[in-house]
Amino acid sequence: MSGQTALVTGVAGFIGSATARRLLDDGWRVVGVDCLTDYYDAAQKRANLATLEGRDGFAFRQDDLAITDVGGLVDGADAVIHLAGQPGVRASWGASFAPYLEMNVLVTQRLLEAARVAGVDRFVYASSSSVYGRAERYPTRETDLPAPISPYGVTKLGGEHLARLYAANFGVPTVSLRYFTVFGPGQRPDMAMHKLIRSALMGTPFPLYGDGSAVRDFTFIGDVVDANVRAATRPGVEPGTVLNIGGGSDGITMREVIDVVAREVGVAPRLERHKAMPGDPARTGADTARAREVLGWVPGTDVVEGIARQAAWQRHLLSVTA
């Protein structure tokens, strides 16, 4: 696929920057766009960008996709990998819902409309396991009824529906990927795994919501990036396809994750207990058979190895910022 151009939205983020690096390694030209919101420390986003700036084939645009000319961004792109959005389940309630609606639904519709006009070869949409809510079974299949239990999940499902209707009505070649709890080096500082490892390394308290029995299907960043690239390049994928992207395990409880982190770091995190938060499902778990069938994708890094790699990255991060 060398010589082609990808538009990567949310390029300064955790998944966006890692995806852009992989595309550049594969010989793509990458136009990256990000508005550098303050949802978390913009210094991390700028550090992510620093791994891309100056590389042959990379161009960065700091733009707000809700108001900028997205047609001009999409024009000339062979693939759009839409990773921009307002993240976070717990912050999506109440008055905070407005930016979720704008960034996760309105922006997705604007990009899909531009992709329809431009005739892109593939449009990859970053969805979430949050669309399932309290799933009817585990591991959960793409054919199971999505029933979000958070406003965030509602907006991600809304983006999926938009991708499907643009595929059905206009033939836009969309693929929606439902990510399950992405972690690994570069992870956002507001995410649980990052906070947990930092707690063990620094002796700061880790806020544990609930009793630690919640089960998560953790997916390593390198595996998610591989899924993104395959979704953007695999021939013969039916427009409107929706796929689970999960770690491939039976899931792991937060108590077990805490134990793994303690063994890896050599110090147990200091727990600060809180009641379970609205919108947090008790369990997630992906059936990834369809991703294997459609994309030839299988996860390659298990949660224990992934935690070791993230802990090593966070140790280095702390050493250079000390």
Secondary structure, DSSP 8 states (H G I E B T S, - for coil): -TT-EEEEETTTSHHHHHHHHHHHHTT-EEEEEE---SSS-HHHHHHHHHTTTTSTTEEEEE--TTTS-HHHHHTT-SEEEE------SGGGSGGGHHHHHIIIIIHHHHHHHHHHHHT-SEEEEEEEGGGTSS-SSSSB-TTS----SSHHHHHHHHHHHHHHHHHHHH---EEEEEE--EESTT--TTSHHHHHHHHHHH--EEEEESSS--EE--EEHHHHHHHHHHHHH-TT--TTEEEEE--SSS-EEHHHHHHHHHHHHSS--EEEEE---TT--SB--B--HHHHHHH-------HHHHHHHHHHHHHHHHHHH-
